[in-house]
Amino acid sequence: MKAKGVKALKIKIRPTVQQRKILDDWINTSNYVYNKTVEEINQGHAINFITLRDKLVTRNTKKNNAQYQELTDQIKQLQQQKHAL
């Protein structure tokens, strides 16, 4: 059965290299925070938006985390390898 009134608009964007780096950083940060949130919940942290946000989403959280820096470096290397193909 076809849904009535449901529409989507697909827009292709062509970001500059600098814009692409910013978008990649935002996406990587979102993935990092999501994965850390799931990890915290699995370790028994209460499912509470405010406390999880305060614990995981701060200006310095990812910048001071060695694991995040290592993952960021690995992602950059993989992206460079992909573009080299």
Summary of the structure (lengths in Angstrom):
residues: 85
radius of gyration: 17.6
end to end distance: 42.9
largest distance: 51.0
contacts: 142
relative contact order: 0.08
helix: 62%
strand: 0%
